[in-house]
Amino acid sequence: MNIDTKCLHTGYEPHNGEPRQVPIYQSTTFKYDSSEEMGKLFDLEKSGYFYTRLQNPTNDTVAARIAAMEGGVAGMLTSSGQAANFFAVFNICEAGDHFIASSAIYGGTYNLFGVTMKKMGIECTFVDPQISEEDLQKCFKENTKCVFGETITNPTVSIFDIEKFAKIAHKNGVPLIIDNTFATPINCRPIEWGCDIVTHSTTKYMDGHGVSVGGAIVDSGNFDWSAHAEKFPGLTTPDASYHGITYTEKFGKLAYITKATSQLMRDLGSIQSPQNAFYLNLGLESLAVRMKRHCENALAVAKFLENCEDVAWVKYAGLENDENYALAQKYCPNGTCGVLAFALKGSREKAEKFMDSLKLAIIATHVADARTCLLHPASHTHRQLTDEQLKEAGIDKDLIRFSVGLEDAQDIIADLKQALAASEA
Ligand SMILES: *Cc1c(COP(=O)(O)O)cnc(C)c1O
């Protein structure tokens, strides 16, 4: 099946008389006839449902759909993108371990890795995504357990060189984890380029309508944990909390997701509600169509801004003269996403007047949504940073993140035109 078809059909095959649409299993618990049956579930001897914190049929259906779209063997949903990225790393890193992450990642993830996980005894080295292979190699330590990056960076919209990072990660016997939120599997499937584990904030394009916060993790099943058994004892040695089960022995290619579900979700409880999984699924069904439109609209807006007198620069990897154009052609040949970045000439006051004058596009702490929205990181999400710190994070103080929605492109451009004129006045 082509991915456009997978969006609508994979993961759920109703039988005679069953609902056509994925039903919501709004139930905390599930019924069994005997205590023996129940016992087998608790021992992971049988697969099935017993408590929604661990697994729920609605969630599993939606996770299976996302896994199929990404080309992975198994997936799971989490309550948010933050939980997905935390689980993805924490599933293979513990106190005393180290990992490497691109410095050009979502601010929330940067904070999670650099501050919160540090308090848990897990150290992260941030690297410039432009780093040479030699310099990247130098960042590896005895206790390095994974490498992390973002396909399209938020908010600087650069394209991550997945193959380069996968090659060096694998040379060092560790997996590459990619947050594929902005590209979505419609425009890039990192697993095809050597990535081992994919994460998502499903809150963005996958949901697409700004209705539910959620996350997902997909495992390619390709990383051979047993070949590097000494690095990943959590997967390759008996788990005392499950009567000595060894995940790699018992579950093979499903080891990573089984551990994350039966251990991390059990203990940390960041499950997505079945109701939200249902909303997410509605979003997935139209994802292919929406991404196409988001990209067409964003390209039209980028071209308009590129030719605007008042605009200092525009960053969109779909523009032929963009520094990321070649990488975008390689990893996202059908388009990148609807998010672009630009800056106006002149003062910050002028930029503020411009943003306040927009009528269709709204200022929002949201991105990758059906409705056009924008954010000025220096005065909104990153306002606690000095200009110098912003520079270190690779964020120009004048950068405006513009998330192009599904409206008519000409209406979005007309709104930009009138706001630019108003900011001159
Ligand atoms: C929003 C976002 C996150 C965090 O996701 P939440 O669903 O808000 O927790 C992670 N990564 C990227 C790239 C994001 O845009």
The ligand as an SDF file (V2000), in Angstrom:
LIG
                    3D

 15 15  0  0  0  0  0  0  0  0999 V2000
    5.8520   20.3000   20.0800 C   0  0  0  0  0  0  0  0  0  0  0  0
    7.0440   19.4490   19.8670 C   0  0  0  0  0  0  0  0  0  0  0  0
    7.4630   18.5260   20.8440 C   0  0  0  0  0  0  0  0  0  0  0  0
    6.7560   18.3850   22.1750 C   0  0  0  0  0  0  0  0  0  0  0  0
    5.5050   17.8240   21.9710 O   0  0  0  0  0  0  0  0  0  0  0  0
    4.2350   18.0330   22.9500 P   0  0  0  0  0  0  0  0  0  0  0  0
    3.2090   17.1970   22.2780 O   0  0  0  0  0  0  0  0  0  0  0  0
    3.9380   19.4940   22.9840 O   0  0  0  0  0  0  0  0  0  0  0  0
    4.6450   17.5060   24.2850 O   0  0  0  0  0  0  0  0  0  0  0  0
    8.5380   17.7330   20.5560 C   0  0  0  0  0  0  0  0  0  0  0  0
    9.2080   17.8470   19.3930 N   0  0  0  0  0  0  0  0  0  0  0  0
    8.8550   18.7350   18.4400 C   0  0  0  0  0  0  0  0  0  0  0  0
    9.6270   18.8190   17.1710 C   0  0  0  0  0  0  0  0  0  0  0  0
    7.7650   19.5850   18.6440 C   0  0  0  0  0  0  0  0  0  0  0  0
    7.4120   20.4680   17.6980 O   0  0  0  0  0  0  0  0  0  0  0  0
  1  2  1  0
  2  3  1  0
  2 14  2  0
  3  4  1  0
  3 10  2  0
  4  5  1  0
  5  6  1  0
  6  7  2  0
  6  8  1  0
  6  9  1  0
 10 11  1  0
 11 12  2  0
 12 13  1  0
 12 14  1  0
 14 15  1  0
M  END
$$$$
